[in-house]
Amino acid sequence: VNVFLFSTQSLLAALKCFTLAMASASPPEAAHIEAASTAEIAGEEHIDKISDKIVYRVSFVDGSEIHVELPPFATVNDLYKTVSNVRAVPSYRLQLIPSGQPAPVKRSPLKLVDVNSEEFMAVTSRHLELGHVALPKGNVADASFEHYAATAYTGERPPGEGAELETVHGKTVTGGEVREPHGVMFNLFDGEEAPPLEGKVLLRFMVHQHAFALGFGVGTKDMPVNQDPEYETGFFGIYHGGSSQNCCGRANRYLRGSFRNWRDDWMAILVDVEARTMQCFIGLEPFGPLYTDLPEEPLWPVVVLWTSRDAVSLSMSFV
């Protein structure tokens, strides 16, 4: 009996020791389970964050395509910048057309989810999108207008054939309620400096009306747009002095034309940046001689008006 009692007491003691040991081991085990659960939850959250991204499919005319992952709060500007970086195409030459829609979606802070499309066709346009600028004393607005086809100015049109018209896209600049020089230089794009002109660029203008002097063409970065452009060494282009039509460059009228008011007149300037030349046109006819002294400095399109009755539309394209 004594042996049995001893054995029973020993067994109870052993059980007590085992219980204490398990109790002392449970905290790290529980911590391990808690850590594992936390890691699992974190992993699920990570997966959720990835799955929250929206995949946009962008197709190109050559049959290739890319897939762009962007968060739900991404904007149209974000998609343009991403596609531009991936394909090494300047953003200002891209046009993204949403699937099932007839026209490109314009660059803006509009949320992509509000475009209602996750598929886009990307086209590289010869038309250059003009920078986003404002005219405090007037107005700058998107515009589409008819003008002679680019071939009418590049020598590609067969002799004797009439020039076709085409719809071009750009901006309309309208003067404000002042009677003094005020204008815009299209040297900003998405809040950053827009690329300057390069290669051969055709600027097409429609002068809707004017009441006094005005000038349009290209200018260097330091050209003030609140001064009379004919006296500015950084202005190159077509200028109406109020009583005569002229061509200007480096603060000099290198062509002094006769008196003629402009109204609904088509004009153009063909700029060859590398050759540093500029040819102005009124209608289809060259206006003035070939100008051969453009500066080596970067150039951007510029328009300077005088009154609220002045309005000029312009479009820019590679040729």
MOVEN-V122720 format. One record per pair of residues at least 24 apart in sequence whose C-alpha atoms are under 6 Angstrom apart, sorted by the first residue. I is the first residue (numbers start at 0). GAP is how many residues later the second one is. If there is no record, write none. Layout:
BEGIN
((I,GAP) (I,GAP))
END
This chain:
BEGIN
((55,62) (55,63) (56,62) (57,61) (57,62) (57,63) (58,62) (58,63) (59,61) (59,62) (73,37) (74,34) (74,35) (74,36) (74,37) (75,31) (75,32) (75,34) (75,36) (76,30) (76,31) (91,37) (92,31) (92,32) (92,35) (93,29) (93,30) (94,27) (94,28) (95,24) (95,25) (95,26) (96,24) (125,191) (125,192) (126,189) (126,190) (127,188) (127,189) (130,55) (130,56) (130,57) (130,58) (131,56) (131,57) (136,39) (137,36) (137,37) (137,38) (138,34) (138,35) (139,32) (139,33) (140,30) (140,31) (141,28) (141,29) (142,26) (142,27) (142,28) (142,29) (143,24) (143,25) (168,146) (169,144) (169,145) (170,142) (170,143) (171,140) (171,141) (172,138) (172,139) (173,136) (173,137) (174,130) (174,132) (174,133) (174,135) (175,131) (175,132) (176,131) (177,129) (178,127) (178,128) (179,126) (180,45) (180,46) (180,47) (180,124) (180,125) (181,43) (181,44) (181,122) (181,123) (182,42) (182,120) (182,121) (182,122) (183,118) (183,119) (184,116) (184,117) (185,115) (186,113) (195,102) (195,103) (195,104) (196,102) (197,75) (198,73) (198,74) (199,71) (199,72) (199,118) (199,119) (200,70) (200,116) (200,117) (200,118) (201,67) (201,68) (201,114) (201,115) (202,65) (202,66) (202,112) (202,113) (203,64) (203,110) (203,111) (204,61) (204,62) (204,63) (204,108) (204,109) (205,59) (205,60) (205,106) (205,107) (206,56) (206,57) (206,58) (206,105) (207,55) (207,56) (207,103) (207,104) (208,54) (208,101) (208,102) (209,99) (209,100) (210,98) (211,30) (212,27) (212,28) (212,29) (213,25) (213,26) (213,90) (213,91) (214,24) (214,88) (214,89) (215,86) (215,87) (216,84) (216,85) (217,81) (217,82) (217,83) (217,84) (218,80) (218,81) (219,79) (254,33))
END
